[in-house]
Amino acid sequence: MPELPEVEVVCQGLAPLVLKRKILSVSFSNKRLRKPFPRAKMYRHVEGAFILGVERRAKYILLRLTGKAVMLFHLGMTGKIGLFAREIPRRKHDHLRFLLDNGKEMRFNDVRRFGCVEVYSEKELRENDPFAGLGVEPFSEDFSADYLLKKARGKRQPVKSFLMDNGVVVGLGNIYANETLFAACTHPQTPVNRLLKMDWQLIVKKSRHILKKAIAMGGSTISDYENVSGEAGYFQLELTVYGRQGQPCLRCGQAIERSVLGGRATFCCPFCQK
């Protein structure tokens, strides 16, 4: 599933291509995504609107439209957004198409159809914030050692599961939680109430460094992730523990171990992350 860096890369690639463009029409496939298409809202708030902003919140892509409506995309596991000339034939899994005023089509393609698209009016955003339950962004000032120390107080939850909790911090999915904890020399199963402020400071610092580097390298293409231009990321070439079970640790040479924690594959060095 695309994580924060991959979604951020899509946003950065999409913005210069669609900002200030008018959406002339919306077309749907005959298959639904994880949620049914909000067709009535698309016709009411999206057709005829200009795209005024492209933003990321957690793993969501937000298009801000005239009329203060917001169209929200979640890529799910295999979702992709791209811009194509209108005459280029539709691909099998192009489930949503937006014709822009420059003759291009913005297309949402999703092979497994676990993604979703939602539309919120200005009133709905005021009355029912879809992001109300989400934690802080990892690049925000609120993501600090003091914040994590407070959130962890009285809990015995493993630190990896804690970091992957979107109610604590958003966007640190499985790949980047594994990589962060290796960089911070912290075992994934460490109970969070045992970590000190200095441990959290290191986790904050390392997570930001890893996320920034992943964004700069176009994200990680583990299976079929692509950016807006159809290009793969290459941060997977820099992974230190994720997917490297049995291979030597890049620090000490011990074999990287794989386990399952919270239903997710977990990788660590038994020597460096005691």
N, C-alpha and C positions, 0 to 999 in steps of 0.2 A: 504494500500500500504506500503511495507517495506520502512522504512526511514533510515537515516544515520546509526544508531546503528545496525540495522538488516543487512544492506549491509556490514558494516565493519566486523560483526561477520562471515558472509559468506566468505569474503576475508581471514580472519585469519584462518578459518577452511580449506579453499581450498588450501592455499599456500603450506603447508608441504606435501600435497597429490599429487600435480601436478608439482611442480617446478622441472625442468631439465628432465621432461618426454617428450618423443616424441609422437606426434599425428600421428598415423599410417593411420587412415581413419576417414571420417566424413559421418554420415548417417542422413537423413532427414525424417520427417513424410510427409504425403501428405496434411498437412494443414499449412497455413501460420500464422505467428504471426502478431503483429501490423504492421510490415513491412515484405515484402517478404524476404526469406532467400537469402543472397548474395552468391549463390552457386558457381558462377565462381570464386569469390574471395576466397572462402573457399578452393576450389581445388588448386588455385594458391598459396595462402599465408599460409594456415593453415595445409593442409595435408603435412606430412613430416617435419613439423617445431617442434622445441623444445620450451617448455614454459620456458621463462627466468625470468618472473616476474608476480606477482599478486598484483594489486593495486586497490584502490578505489579513484574515483574522483566524488564528489557529491554523487548521488545514482547509479553510474555506477561502474561495475566491469571491470577492464582492465586486459587482459592477454597479456603480451609483448612476442613476438615470435622472433625466429631467422629471420634475414632479416629485422629487425626493424619494422615489421608489428605489428599492435595491433588489437586484437579481443575484442569487447566491448559488454557487456551484460547489459541490463536493465531488472529488474525483473518484472516490471509492477505491477499488483495487486496480482498475485498468482504465479509468477515465482519461481522456485526452482532449485538449482544446487546440484547434488549429485554424488558420486562415487560408482559404483556397479561392482561386478564380472560380467564378460561378459555373463555367463550362466544364470544369474538372468533374468527372463522374463521382457520384456518391459512393463511399465505401459501405460494405455490408453492415457495419455497426455504427454508422452515423445516425444517431437517434434524434438529434436536434440541430437545426440550421437557422442561422440568422443572416438575412441578406442586408448588407450595409450599403450606404449611399455611394460608395466608391466602386460598386460592382463585385466586391469580395463577399465571400460567405464565411462566417465564423461557425465552425462545426464542433459539436460535442460528440465524441466517439467513445463508446464504452462496451468492450467485448463481453464482460461478465455482468454488466448492468447493475453493479452495486453502488454506482454514483447516484447523485440526485441534483435536481435543479429546483430552486424555490424562488418565489417572488414575494416581497413584502412591501406594502404601501407605507407611506409616512405614518399613518395612524397606527398600523399594526406594529411598526417598529417602536413607537412610543408605548404601546400598551402591552407588548409581548416581545421583549428583547430576546432574539434567538441565541444570544451569547451570554445570557445572564449567569448561567452556571459554570462558565469557563474560568479557569485560573489565569494567571498573568502570562504575558508574552516573555519569552526568554531574553529578548533584547531590551525589555523595559527596565526602568529604574526600580520597579517594584520587585523584580526577580533578584533577591539578595539573600545573603546568608541569614540575616535576621528573620526575613520572611519564611525561609525554609525551616529554620529552627523552631519558629512558632507553629508552623503547620505540622511539624513532626512531633511536637510535644505530646507525650503520653501514648504514642503509637509504636507498635512493634512490626509494622509493615516492612517488607524488604525494600531497600532503597531503590532498586530498579523498578519495582512496581509503583512505588511512590512517585518517581520521576515521570512515569508513563501515565499517571493519573491526570486527565485533562482538567480536573477540578483544582489541581495544584499548579501545574504549568502546562501550557499548550505546546504541541508540536514536537515534543521529544519522544518520538516513536521508538520502536524496538532497535533499529539500527543505531540511532544516535545515542540512546540510553546506554547500550553496550559499549560504544566507543568512548563516551564520556567517563564512565566508571573505570575503564581501563586507564585512561589518561590521568584520572584522579587517584589511581592505585586503591580503589575501593571495591570490595567484593560485592557482587550484585545482591547477595542474600543478607547483607548486614542490616539489622533492624535500625530503622531511622532514629529511634530514640537514643541510640548509642553514638551517633555522630555529633561531633563538636562543631562549634562555629567555624573553626579553621578548616574542617572537612568540607562544610557547605561552601565556604569561600572558594575552595579549590574546584568543587563541582560546578559552581556558577561560572568561574573563569574558563574552565576547560570546555564546558558545554557551548559557551558562546564562541570560543575559538573554533571548535569543530564545526558548528553550524555555519559560521561565516565562510570557512574554507570550503564546505560542501556547496554552498550557494555559488561561490566564485568558480567552482569546478562543474557547475551545471547540475548538481544533485547526484544521486546514486541510481544507476540503472541496474537493478538486480534481476528483473525479469523483462518487462516491456515498457517501462517509463520512458516518455519522450517529452521534450519541451515543445513550445509552440511551433518551432520550425521543423519538428520531426526528428530532432537530434537527440542522441542518448547523452546522459551525464557520464562523468568519469571519476567521481569521487570514490566509487567502489574499488578503484585501484589503490586507494590510500587506506583502506580499512585495516585496522590493526588486530581486531579480534573477531568481528562479526563474520560468520561463515568460514572461519579458519580452524575449525576443530581438527586436532591431530597435528597441526602444523606448529613449528617452533615459534615461541613468543619472540617478538622483535626486540625485547629488552633483555630477557634472561635465557632464552633458548628452550625453556620448558614447553611441553606440548599444551596447546590451547584446549581447554575442556568445554564440552557442550552439555547443557542440562536444560530442563524445562521449568520455567518459573512463571506462575500465573498464566499457564497455557501458552507461553511464548518461548521460542528458542533463545537461550541465554548462553553467552560465551564469555569466558574469563581465563586468565592465567592463574593457576593455583599458587604460584610462588609470588608474583607481583601484586596480587589482589587477595591477600589473606584476610 
